[in-house]
Amino acid sequence: MDTRSKELFEEAKRHIPGGVNSPVRAFGAVGRTPRFIASAHGSRIVDVDGNEMIDYVCSWGPGILGHAHPRVIEKVTEACRAGLTFGAPTEREVRLAQLIAKLVPSMEVSRLVSSGTEAVMSAVRVARGFTGRDKIVKFKGCYHGHSDGLLVKAGSGALTSSVPDSAGVPADYTKNTLVALYNDCSSVEALFEANGKDIAAVIVEPVAANMGVVPPAPGFLEFLREITERNEALLIFDEVITGFRLALGGAQEYYHVTPDITTLGKIVGGGMPIGAYGGRREIMDMVSPVGPVYQAGTLSGNPAAAAAGLETLRILKEDPEIYGRLERKAKIIADTVRSVSGGTAQVNQVGSLLSIFFTDREVRDYESALSSDTARYSRYFGRVLDQGIYVAPSQFEAMFVSDAHTDEDIEVTCRVLRNCLSHLLS
Ligand SMILES: *Cc1c(COP(=O)(O)O)cnc(C)c1O
């Protein structure tokens, strides 16, 4: 039953574009009405019609501890009681920057912003300021937020040019964004051959998680490290999803490859709006008021948000075994899907991130991800949703496992997935 959700969606569409404040929430790709959420605790999310679902969206990543963790709620409440925003520095921001530096050592100095988009946009500006170069390289299918210069797609034919991927973005704003292919070293090499001394940075999701989950091929991240160093360009890891998710130190710890600049979002805010970017002092000294790269924010380091982030990171740090637990649970789901898919569906899983692709091809890059049967994904989505499993309403998003998912949740989930998939794939 989704009567109330349907009513609210109709009302919402009158005053909010498409009825939602972020497009993927509209369920457009799966042809359903979005569930309006009333509350969520632990692994469960409850909609306005009273349907309780096991949640694998986890707000698109922040919810690594599950929803409404009592310790996080307590710290946020305490912070709120002391005043919501001051526009002046607070001790909490110092503690959060210290903890980030401790967990992610390459982020010796970091700046807090209010979203992942803002973190990436600022990181790119710093990379350009530091190198004195204009061009950046991004990968097709990787998402880095919605700032103008990163909303690009590869131009027709030539890999060396890019065009806006959204109306309202002037072509001029994207001409300095070059597009390479994820997991394809030769595409990066070609861009450096043609533009070597103009490239300020290569930006990558170290595990691609916005084309569905696609892990880096062995040697790919090492190659990016090497070619950027050789060309005196910076390497930016966009760890907005992978940060504190794959390991306490993110993908850079998991894969032992150290970038020059890291961007964080999602988990670092513990469910509140925070992004962060940082690197070694020499680079971050470019940022205003120390250096000439301007970047600012009225609500940056907001007390309630910083409290949520700080407590979330503290909980993770106290209990590093969480990563083993997360991986084990995700693997049970992945193995279950493999056991029924018989090669007609693929599962990619890294730590607590996973994706089911409806294709018989191994998914190792953007092209193979696109070979998925999205109509089949829609049917899968509808079936599992109706049985109380809330997964991403799009083929090209990750499934997130949280520490709040119990063994029983995983068992129920596997039972539902096994049923739905064996129907769908037979
Ligand atoms: C979500 C995401 C962003 C954008 O973060 P917002 O907080 O939505 O602005 C940037 N990069 C990656 C890898 C993301 O997954």
Ligand as a Chemical Component Dictionary entry (heavy atoms), coordinates in Angstrom:
data_LIG
# 
_chem_comp.id                   LIG 
_chem_comp.type                 NON-POLYMER 
_chem_comp.pdbx_formal_charge   0 
_chem_comp.three_letter_code    LIG 
# 
loop_
_chem_comp_atom.comp_id 
_chem_comp_atom.atom_id 
_chem_comp_atom.alt_atom_id 
_chem_comp_atom.type_symbol 
_chem_comp_atom.charge 
_chem_comp_atom.model_Cartn_x 
_chem_comp_atom.model_Cartn_y 
_chem_comp_atom.model_Cartn_z 
_chem_comp_atom.pdbx_ordinal 
LIG C1 C1 C 0 27.328 11.771 -3.801 1  
LIG C2 C2 C 0 28.606 12.050 -4.482 2  
LIG C3 C3 C 0 29.068 13.355 -4.714 3  
LIG C4 C4 C 0 28.208 14.564 -4.440 4  
LIG O1 O1 O 0 27.917 14.718 -3.099 5  
LIG P1 P1 P 0 26.618 15.575 -2.681 6  
LIG O2 O2 O 0 26.703 15.630 -1.187 7  
LIG O3 O3 O 0 25.439 14.830 -3.214 8  
LIG O4 O4 O 0 26.763 16.911 -3.305 9  
LIG C5 C5 C 0 30.333 13.525 -5.213 10 
LIG N1 N1 N 0 31.113 12.476 -5.504 11 
LIG C6 C6 C 0 30.699 11.207 -5.315 12 
LIG C7 C7 C 0 31.634 10.093 -5.619 13 
LIG C8 C8 C 0 29.428 10.957 -4.824 14 
LIG O5 O5 O 0 29.007 9.690  -4.696 15 
# 
loop_
_chem_comp_bond.comp_id 
_chem_comp_bond.atom_id_1 
_chem_comp_bond.atom_id_2 
_chem_comp_bond.value_order 
_chem_comp_bond.pdbx_ordinal 
LIG C1 C2 SING 1  
LIG C2 C3 SING 2  
LIG C2 C8 DOUB 3  
LIG C3 C4 SING 4  
LIG C3 C5 DOUB 5  
LIG C4 O1 SING 6  
LIG O1 P1 SING 7  
LIG P1 O2 DOUB 8  
LIG P1 O3 SING 9  
LIG P1 O4 SING 10 
LIG C5 N1 SING 11 
LIG N1 C6 DOUB 12 
LIG C6 C7 SING 13 
LIG C6 C8 SING 14 
LIG C8 O5 SING 15 
# 
